[in-house]
Amino acid sequence: MRGRAALAAAALALGLAACQQPALAAESAVAAPKAKRVAREGKGLKTAIFAGGCFWGVEAVFSHVKGVRSAVSGYHGGTERQASYNLVSSGMTEHAEAVKVTYDPNVIRYDQLLRIFFSVVADPTQLNRQGPDTGTQYRSAIVPTSAEQNAVAKAYIAQLKAAKLWDRPIVTRIERAQGFYPAESYHQDFAAKNPRHAYIVRWDAPKVAALKRMYPRVYSASFRRD
């Protein structure tokens, strides 16, 4: 992807230290409020899909949340035939880079996952981009997989809009679940396997650090994948 490739090339030329600067203001963490509409999902594991720019960082954050059983990078929307890194990167397939999160609602609720998403994962005011990456494939989107999740997501976005935490309008979309396709194996657990990668150091490690700082009760030091 162009943003990641350009950043990596710059890091090679200037040294890794150049990629260790604090995140830009647009990517800074925001203390989103607790949801007024609490999710009631019953027993058993549940799944939810989140799109927030590069899936490396989205996966990295959710993989460090207690109660999350797995976080899988992939592509939401479009067709299965077109769900490949090269095609999705063109921005012409209607997919979004996304992460499918499987979680135990008795440990972490859906509304709490939403709070984490808006606090440290994505800037909801950026349209079709996050950080250095641009294009519709990097849009921020919430993809509910049940009627309860859909109701909670709508209520929470309305709550955030009323709270006026950001200077610009919230553009994060709620999208209908229409197919999730796991990304290539080398994308899975990318941040955990490549902690010194220039992109991870510059853009994604700060998100995990913000999760630990802001939500210590739900932060898990171990990277989990079932």
Order of alpha helices (4+ residues) and beta strands (2+ residues): alpha-beta-alpha-beta-alpha-beta-alpha-beta-beta-beta-alpha-beta-beta-alpha-alpha
